[in-house]
Amino acid sequence: MKIKVYLESSEEGGYTAIVPSLPDCISEGDSKEETLRNIREAIELYLEPVEDDILSIANAEELELVI
């Protein structure tokens, strides 16, 4: 999966990463490399299914899509 990430330098130093396609998915770091590691982890956590999010509907077909 490819996700577009915007990386910008922060006024206080370091960097901020923003993922426009995932609302409120933002991370920071002292270097570009650290910021990219942090945003990768944030994306993985953002996309990780949560037990409360699992919906079961009787008589419905469940499908999985690869994006």
C-alpha positions in Angstrom: 0.0 0.0 0.0 1.3 3.5 -0.8 0.2 6.4 1.2 1.1 10.0 0.5 2.9 11.7 3.5 3.8 15.4 3.7 6.9 16.2 5.6 7.6 19.8 6.7 10.2 21.3 9.0 8.9 22.7 12.3 9.7 26.2 13.6 10.9 24.7 16.9 13.3 22.3 15.0 12.7 18.8 13.8 9.9 17.8 11.4 6.2 17.1 11.2 4.6 14.4 9.0 1.0 14.6 8.0 -1.1 12.0 6.2 -3.9 13.8 4.3 -5.9 10.6 3.6 -6.0 9.6 7.3 -7.5 12.5 9.3 -5.6 13.4 12.4 -2.7 11.1 11.5 0.3 13.3 12.4 3.7 12.6 13.9 6.9 14.4 14.6 10.6 13.7 15.0 14.0 15.4 15.4 15.2 14.2 12.0 13.6 13.2 8.7 14.5 9.6 9.4 13.0 9.6 12.9 9.9 11.4 11.6 9.3 8.8 8.9 9.7 6.0 11.4 7.2 7.7 13.7 4.7 8.3 11.0 5.0 4.7 9.7 4.1 3.5 13.2 1.3 6.0 13.5 -0.2 4.8 10.1 0.1 1.2 11.2 -1.7 1.9 14.4 -4.3 4.1 12.7 -5.1 1.2 10.2 -5.0 -1.5 12.8 -8.5 -3.0 13.3 -10.0 -2.4 16.8 -12.3 -4.9 18.3 -15.0 -2.3 18.7 -14.8 -1.5 15.0 -15.6 -5.0 13.9 -19.2 -5.1 12.6 -21.1 -8.3 12.0 -24.3 -8.1 10.0 -26.4 -11.2 9.7 -26.9 -12.5 6.2 -24.2 -10.1 4.8 -21.3 -11.2 2.7 -17.9 -10.2 4.1 -15.2 -9.2 1.7 -11.7 -7.9 2.0 -10.2 -5.5 -0.4 -6.4 -5.0 -1.0 -5.6 -1.3 -1.5 
